[in-house]
């Protein structure tokens, strides 16, 4: 409140009150839906081994869930729907989805375990690294990190689709690019974390 010079009634100060973002908003709902789709995806993936219909269903569920990852973030930033809950649950949903797909493909014998474990170790390691330096600052996602995420999704989607054997080279080129970006950005994040700690 401000008091006018003429001694009249106090006037409200515009723009001081904090904007309350409801926990139940469309961005958070999409994020939670991605987490809910993980068991649905796994059920479709393991439903009937060799079934083209179920395999297409698994690929479709994975694609839809991956799209929500980009849509919920865009909505949160565009309409000011960012919440602490969303910041915590979003990366958990992302890693749950990609992790379920990678481990599922390895269990089925369609993706070597070293590929899955390389990606899994990198993702868990960078998450722990972020917590290690959080008191000194936040390691923002780089363009390489975003490219890594996109290539992982593309590579996983290609492996999920029931494609003919002659497409195998395309699958491995895509996964190879995803692996290079995964390891490369992981090393970059380690150096950025060390510089952040050194400055702190």
N, C-alpha and C positions, 0 to 999 in steps of 0.2 A: 504493500500500500504506500502511496505517496500523498502528502498533504499539500493542497494548492496554496499559492501565495495569498489568496483572498480569504483563507481560513475556512473554506467550504469543506464538504465531506471528503474523506480520503478517496483517491482513485486507485483502482487495481493496477499493478504493474504487469504489463503484457509480456508473455514469453518466459516467465520465470518458472512456472509449474512444470514439473517433469512429465513427459508423456508416458503413460502406462501401456505397455505392450501386453495384451492378454496371452496367457500360456497356450490357450486353445485357439490357434490361428492356422490358416491354410498352409503356411510353410512348415510348421511343426507337424501338422497332420500328414503331410506328404512324407516327411522324414520318418515318422513312426510307421507309415504304411510300407516304406521300403524295408524296414526291419521286420515287419509282419510277413512280407513277401519272401523272406529268406527260407523259412521252412516249407512254404508252398513250392518254391523253386526246387528245393532238395527232394521233395516228394515226387515232383514231375521228373527230375533227373534220374532217380532210382526206381521209378514206378515199374517199368517193364524194360529191362535191358534189350536194346535192339529195336524197340518200338519207335518208328519214325514220328508218329503222332505225339507221343509223350515227349520225345526229344525236341520237337518243334515247340511244344508247350513250354518246356524248360527254357529254351532260347528266348521265347517271347516274354516270359515272366522276367528273365534277367534283363532284357532290353528295356522293358517298362520300368523296372525298379531303377535301372541306371539313369534313365531319363529324369526320374523324379529327383535325382541327386543334383542335377543342374537347375531344374525348375524351382525347387524349394529354396535354393540359395539366391536365385535371381529375385524371387518374390520377397524374400526376407530383406534384401538390400533395397529393392525398388520401393516397397511400401512400408519400410521401417518396422519389420516384424521380427527383428533379431532379438532373441532371448537367450539367457544363460542355459536354459534347457536345450535349446536348439544347438548351441555351440558344443555342448557335451555329446548329445545323442547323434548328431550328424556324422562325425567321423567314425563313431561306433557302428552306425548303420552301413557306412561305406565299406569298412573293413570286414564286417560280417558278410556282406553280399559277395565281395570279391574273394574272400577267404573260403566261403562255402563253395563257390564255383571251382576254385583252384583245387581244393582238397577233394571235392567230389570227382573231378576229372582224373585226379591221380589215383583215387580209390578204384575207379573204373579201368585204370590202366591206359588211359588215353593221353595222359600228360606225365612226363617223368617227374618223380618226386623232387629231384634237385631243383627243378624250375619252381615248383610250388614253395619249397622251403626257402629258396633264395628270396622270393618276393615276400613271403611271410616274415622272415627274419628282418628284412629291410623295413617293412611297415611297422612291426612291433618296436624295432630299434629306434626308429625316428620318433615314434610316439613317446617312448621313454626319454629320448633326448630332449624333446620339447619340455617335458616336465623338469628335467635336470637344469634347464636354463631359464625356466619361467620367471624366476625372481629377478633375472637380469633383463628380461625382455621377451618378446614373442618372435619366433622364427616364422615370418610370413611365407605363404606358399609362393614358390617361384613359378615362372612360365614353364620351366622344365618339369616341375612337379605336376603342373596341370596337364602338360603334354603326356607325361607318364601315365596319369590316371586315364586319359582318353585312349592311349594305346593299349593299356591293360584291358579296358572294356572291349575294344575292338577285337583284340586277340582272343579273349575269352569267348566272346560271342561267336567268332569264327569256329573255335573248337567245339562249341555247343551245337552249332548247326549240323545237321546230317548231310555233310557235303561229300561228293565222290572223292575217291583216293587221289585223283589227279590234282586236286586242290591243296594237297598236303604242303607243297612248297610255299604257297601263299600263307597258310596258317603259321608255318614256322618262321617265315620272314617277319610277319606281324608280331609273333611272340618274341622273336629275337630283338626287334626294335624296342618292344616293351621292357625286356630284360636290361638292355643297354641303358635306357632311360631310368629304369628302377635303380640300378646300381650307381649310375652316374649322379643322379640327383641325391641319392643317399650320401655319397661322399661329399657332395657340395654342402648338404645340410650339416654334416659333421664339422666341416671347416667353418661354416657360418656360426655354429653353436660355440666352437672354441674361441672365435673372435669376439663373440658376444660376452663370453665369460671373462675374457682377457680385459675387455673394456670396463666390465663391472667391478 
